[in-house]
Structure formats: C-alpha cells, structure tokens
Amino acid sequence: MLSTRWTPFREVLSDMNRLQREMNYLFGSRGNAPVGAAGYPALNVREDADKLCVEAELPGLRLDDLEIYVQEGNHLSIKGERKRPEVENGAWHRRERGYGTFHRDVELPFPVDADHVVAHFKHGVLTLELPKREEVKPRRIEVKAD
C-alpha cells in the first residue's frame, strides 16, 4: 500500500503563489517571496496625506547594525546584521532566532523625498517617515464659473 503525506493547503498555496507571481509580473514588482513566506524584517507600510510611514521589527539590533537607503525615489532598502549572542557556558536546547546579514527591498507606491526622510529606532522598532514628493501630493483644483 502506497502512503502519502497529507498536506492540507498545498494546492491553495500553490495557486496563490502562481497568482502572486502573475500579479508581480503584471505590475512590475521586484518582490518574489512566495505566499506564507515573510521577509525579514517584518514591515508595516501606511500612508497619510503627506508621507509614508514604514515600521520594521528589528529586536536585538543596534543602530550601528543598520543601513537604510532610498534609491530611484521609490525603492526602500534596509540592510543589517543580527549578531549571534556569545554564550560561554551551557548548552543550547533551542535556537529559533535567525542570525546573520539581511537585506529587504521594498518598492514604494510613489516617489518620496529622500532628502527629508526621518528615522527613529525605539524598543526594537524602526520607524521611517518618508515625505511624499510635491508632484505626487493631491492638489485641489479650483473651478471658476463663467
């Protein structure tokens, strides 16, 4: 009797990955991570009238371990290294946190003013405020009656 391992969402994830690849191709996105595979660091990106705010979870890192770039006006790059803790005595029973270098590239929805980006790092969360360029901000058009 032939036995196979049951994997309950294999077909659904496969279809979602195919759809994501097609959407990335359609919209010219650089992202290629499969559905369910999160990039590191985890990001939240939100927009208001004047800026984009990006939050990245980076527990255990120091500012010296990070490099942040805005390229071509709408590509955000976060690079860094999480160093392995030095332990002199004892034995590891579980090691689930990853260590080493990382690099996360994100295509932003519109160009930002790279000269006025503000970055804060508090409690392991990096917060970037990326102001919109003037040409992408909405402008009110006044209508004149004849």
C-alpha positions in Angstrom: 0.0 0.0 0.0 1.4 3.4 -1.0 1.1 6.0 1.6 1.4 9.8 1.1 1.7 12.6 3.5 -1.4 14.8 3.6 -0.6 18.5 3.2 -3.9 20.4 3.6 -3.4 23.7 1.8 -0.8 22.6 -0.8 -3.0 23.3 -3.8 -4.3 26.6 -2.4 -0.8 27.9 -1.6 0.4 26.7 -5.0 -2.4 28.6 -6.7 -1.8 31.7 -4.5 1.9 31.7 -5.3 1.2 31.4 -9.0 -1.3 34.3 -8.7 1.3 36.4 -6.8 3.9 35.8 -9.5 1.5 36.8 -12.2 0.5 40.0 -10.3 4.2 40.8 -9.7 4.8 40.4 -13.4 1.8 42.5 -14.3 2.7 45.4 -12.0 6.5 45.1 -12.4 7.1 44.4 -8.7 10.5 43.2 -7.6 9.0 41.1 -4.9 9.2 37.3 -5.4 8.6 35.8 -1.9 6.0 33.1 -2.0 2.8 33.5 -0.1 3.2 32.5 3.5 7.0 33.2 3.4 7.5 36.5 5.2 10.5 38.7 4.5 12.8 39.9 7.3 12.3 42.3 8.8 8.5 42.3 9.0 7.2 45.6 7.8 4.1 47.8 8.1 3.6 50.5 5.5 0.9 53.2 5.8 0.2 56.4 4.1 -1.3 59.7 5.1 -1.7 63.0 3.1 1.9 64.0 3.4 4.1 60.9 3.9 4.6 57.2 4.0 5.3 55.6 7.4 7.3 52.3 7.4 7.7 50.3 10.6 10.2 47.4 10.8 10.6 45.0 13.7 14.3 44.6 14.5 14.6 43.3 18.1 18.1 43.0 19.4 19.7 45.2 16.8 21.7 48.3 17.4 21.7 51.4 15.1 25.3 50.6 14.1 24.0 47.3 12.6 21.6 49.0 10.2 21.9 50.7 6.7 18.8 52.4 5.2 18.7 53.7 1.6 16.1 55.2 -0.7 17.0 54.7 -4.3 15.4 55.9 -7.5 12.8 57.8 -5.4 10.6 54.8 -4.7 12.8 51.9 -3.6 13.5 51.4 0.1 16.4 49.2 1.1 17.0 48.1 4.7 20.2 46.1 5.3 21.7 44.9 8.5 23.2 42.2 10.6 21.9 40.4 13.7 24.8 39.1 15.6 24.9 35.7 17.3 25.0 36.0 21.1 28.2 34.9 22.8 27.5 32.2 25.3 30.4 30.9 27.3 28.9 28.2 29.4 25.9 25.9 29.0 24.2 24.1 26.1 21.6 25.3 23.7 18.3 23.5 23.9 16.5 25.5 21.2 17.7 28.1 18.7 14.9 29.6 16.7 16.0 33.1 16.2 18.0 33.7 13.0 21.3 35.5 12.9 23.5 36.9 10.2 23.0 39.6 7.5 19.7 40.5 6.0 18.6 42.7 3.1 15.0 43.8 2.5 14.0 45.8 -0.6 10.5 47.3 -0.9 9.1 49.1 -3.9 7.1 52.1 -2.5 3.8 53.1 -4.1 5.1 56.5 -5.2 8.4 58.6 -5.2 9.4 60.1 -1.9 11.7 63.0 -0.9 14.8 61.1 0.1 16.5 64.2 1.4 13.9 64.7 4.2 13.4 61.1 5.4 13.3 60.8 9.2 14.2 57.6 11.1 13.5 56.6 14.7 14.6 53.5 16.5 12.8 52.7 19.8 12.2 49.4 21.6 13.4 47.3 18.6 11.1 49.0 16.1 12.5 51.2 13.3 10.1 53.9 12.1 10.7 55.7 8.9 8.8 58.8 7.8 9.2 59.2 4.1 7.6 62.5 2.9 5.8 62.5 -0.5 7.3 64.5 -3.3 5.3 67.6 -4.1 4.4 66.3 -7.5 2.6 63.2 -6.0 0.6 65.1 -3.4 -3.0 65.7 -4.2 -3.8 69.2 -5.3 -7.2 70.8 -5.1 -8.3 72.3 -8.4 -10.5 75.4 -8.1 -13.3 75.6 -10.6 -14.3 79.0 -11.8 -17.8 79.7 -13.0 -18.3 81.6 -16.3 
